[in-house]
Amino acid sequence: MAGAMGQRLPELIAQYEVPGAALAYLHEGELHEFAAGTLNAATGVEATPDALYQIGSVTKVWTATLLMRLIERGRLTLDTTVAEVLPEFKVADAEVTKAVTIRHLLSHTSGIDGDLFLDTGRGDDCVEKYVEACADLTQNHPLGGTQSYCNAGFVIAGRVVERLTGERWDDALRKEIVEPLGLTHTLTLPEDVLRFRAAMGHVDGGAPAPVWGLMRSAGPAGLICARPADVVAFAGAHLRTTGEGGLLDDPRAMWEPQIDIPNPHTLGRQWGIGWILDEWDGQRVISHGGNTIGQHAMLWAVPGTGTIVCVTANGGHSNPFTRALATELFAELDGLTVPPLPQPPDQDPDVDADRYTGVYERVGARITVSMRDGRPWLRYEATGALAALQKEPEECELVPVDDVTFVCRMGGSPDWASVVFYELPDGSPYVHMGARATPKTG
């Protein structure tokens, strides 16, 4: 497969209109690296295996690992409240302010409506200032009530790291993970990334993105830049104990399921501590993905076989691209079937879609479900600060798969996206898509 991938990777990036990509995988103890395409369509700089890509939210596993190292040293527990470490911490709900724990943050179960992308400057206090700005964040579900992706929760977690270590998050990351693992191509600040080849994101049909990266305050949630081989080495450390050269005495503690994902068709079935958890053909799989401005990364590890794969891309239909690559690669390396995405059935099931019509809203997004000629349609609007990133609201027909699951195609993607309607134990109606839970408001 190693030889074939040198030819297959260029074919896949052409198929999915990806300007450039890099791949590293560890199989049977041997590391393989590949790259194809360009890092920047405007300059034509060649993609190489050692170029740095923004790995986005894969960073969250690194931040979770920092906290787990502190937990193993007895500095706190998963059930320590945030307020115990950060007495100044506050969100809009007074009870959540008092009760939200590290476990809630690292498993996306806090309910804090956390798509807050706020530039608090370039100073070393940027994470501290961001956490201060969380005081107005409301809940999109009750504490521990379901799973909904929360970027703010991981910035708050990064601030906990800063308070307990006395270091800024970037320095704690370097001292606790990057240097011990000997990672030479893992950085967080653009002035350091500039010393290496670095990918530029691409948007709007292949144009270079209007800005290179996210604001520094997003660091603990998504600011690492790395080559895929370094990300593979990081994941490899999670398959070993500290006595074996790993990062944790008990890395399996991060694989313990914390909550079922209401929409299990996109990322995986459950969330652990930092990691997304799934099972393919009876094999446990731990993974995480990340997206920034025109850049995308995916990381998968199969503890039972020791195979680890990281792929990065800088635009195009990057999610379908990484899924297609993983499907081929894991079948060849481990004989594993990546679970296929739900597809429209040959015949529509008898589903009362009308009961799902209405408006669903959280900070940053408004989702409207309506009926048109007897068929359900979904309209997605970015709101607030995120509205600037979406030119026009997106609309698509919802095709029923079963009583609660629908699929649609958005943004010209060749893949079908899954949408799941469900209720909390108290009967509150929600829709789950894009890893986020959104309550029905009207």
Secondary structure, 3 states (H helix, E strand, C coil): CHHHHHHHHHHHHHHCCCCEEEEEEEECCEEEEEEEEEEECCCCEECCCCCEEECHHHHHHHHHHHHHHHHHCCCCCCCCEHHHHCCCCCCCCHHHHHHCEHHHHHCCCCCECCCCCCCCCCCCCHHHHHHHHHHHCCECCCCCCCCCCCHHHHHHHHHHHHHHHCCCHHHHHHHHHHCCCCCCCEECCHHHHCCCCECCCEECCCEECCCCCCCHHHHHHHCCEECHHHHHHHHHHCCCEHHHCCCECCHHHHHCCCEECCCCCCCCCEECCCCEEEEECCEEEEEEEEECCCCEEEEEEECCCCEEEEEEECCCCHHHHHHHHHHHHHHHHHCCCCCCCCCCCCCCCCCCHHHHCEEEEECCEEEEEEEECCEEEEEEEECHHHHHHCCCCEEEECEECCCCEEEECCCCCCCCEEEEEEECCCCCEEEEECCEEEEECC
